[in-house]
Amino acid sequence: KTREVIITAFSNPELFPIVHEIVKQLKDIDGWSFIALKQPRGFSFKISIGDKQLDVKNLLFTPIPNIPNGIQLVAPDDIAKSLSKGEDSEELAWLIVETGIGEKLTGKLEHIEFANSDATEKHKRPISELKNYIEGTP
């Protein structure tokens, strides 16, 4: 049975070439498969936050007007209240996006954070449209 290892750059595009070189150097190790960067897996998954379950496919996102390449993930109020403030919350937001659209595309973003459901209504979009938004396609 082949074991799989994902080498990540934590969505930092400056490190992508290094990760690809590492994977290239490791390709001949028997019984192991090395993968460069987290691959897109879609948003059909759930995460436990405290005693709540976040069904990620129901998240919305909105661009942050004053932060180029920044987005907010809009969580339902009960989930938003369960989120810790600061780095843990931001790390979770990055993890959700990386899992959904993959690390390469996430590398085009510069900031990701959570927002309450009262975020600007007209700019909210389903998280399933995030890939197209980042790629600039309708």
N, C-alpha and C positions, 0 to 999 in steps of 0.2 A: 504494500500500500504506500502510495506517495503522499508525503506530508507537504503542506502548503505554507509558505511564509510570505506575508505581504510586507514589503519594505516601503515605508511611508516618508513623506517630506512634510507632513502636516500642512498640506496645501500651499507650500511656499515654492512658487515657480522657479526661484533662483536655485533651489536644491534638486529640481527634477532631473537635470543631467547627471548629477552625482548618483542619485538613486538608480537611474538606468544603467550607469556604469557598474555599480555594485551588483545589480542583478545579472548583468552580462558576465561578470567575473565569477559568479556563483553557479552558473548554469550547469556545470558538469558534476554536481554532487549527487551521487546515487540516492534515490529514495526521497529526494526533496525537490520541490518546485518553488521557485522564487518569482514573485510577481512585483513589478514596479508600480507603485502607487495603488491606492484603494480604487477599485473599479466601481462603476455605477451599479446600484442594486435596486433602485426604485424606492419609493416612499411607503410601500405596503408593510410597515412594521409598527410595533408598539413599544413604548418605553415606560417603565415605572418611574414615577416622580413622587416620592413619599408614598402615600396610600392611593394615589391617583394613577390612572393609565392614560397615557397620551397616545392616541391613534394618529401617527404622523401624517398619514394621507389626508387628514382633515385640517391640517395647518394651512394658514394663508401666509402670504408674504407681501411686503410692500417696500419699495425703494425708500431710502433715506435721502430726502432732498438735499441736505447740506453735506452729505458724505458720498463722494464719488465711489461707485462700486460697493456701496454699502446697502444692506437689506435688513429688515426686521422680520422675524418670524412672529406671526400673530397667533397667540395661543388662546384657547378659551379661558375665561376669567378664573375658573376653579384651578386650572393648571398653572396659569400665570402667578396666582397667589402662592402656589406650592413651590415655585422655583426659588432657589437661593439667588441672592443678588451677587453681582460681580463676576469674577473669573469662572466659577463653576457653571453658571448659567450661559456665559458666552462660549465656553468649551463645549457644552451640550449642543448649542446652536450650530457650531462648526461641525460637530460629529454628525448631527442629523443631515446637514446639507452634503457633507462628504459621502455619507452612506447613500444618499439618494441619487446624486448626480455624478459622483466620482470625484476623486481628488484633483484631476487635471482641470476640469471645468470650475471646480470650487476655487482653484488657484487664481481665477480671474476676479474674485471678490476680495475686497480689502477689509471689510468689517461686516460682522453678522451679530445680531443681538435679538433678544426677545422683546416683544411689545405686548401691551394689554390689548384686548379686543376693541378698545376705543381709538385705535390708530386710524389715520385718515381713511375714511370709508371708500372714497372713489378710487383709490390706488391699490386696494387689496386684490390679490389674485390667488387662485389655488396654487398650492406648492407644486402640483403636477405641471404647472407652466413655468417653473423656475428655469429649467434647462433652456427653453426657447427664449426666455427673457435675457439670460446671460449671453446666449449666442446671438441675440439681436434679431431673432426670427419671430414672426407672429404666432 
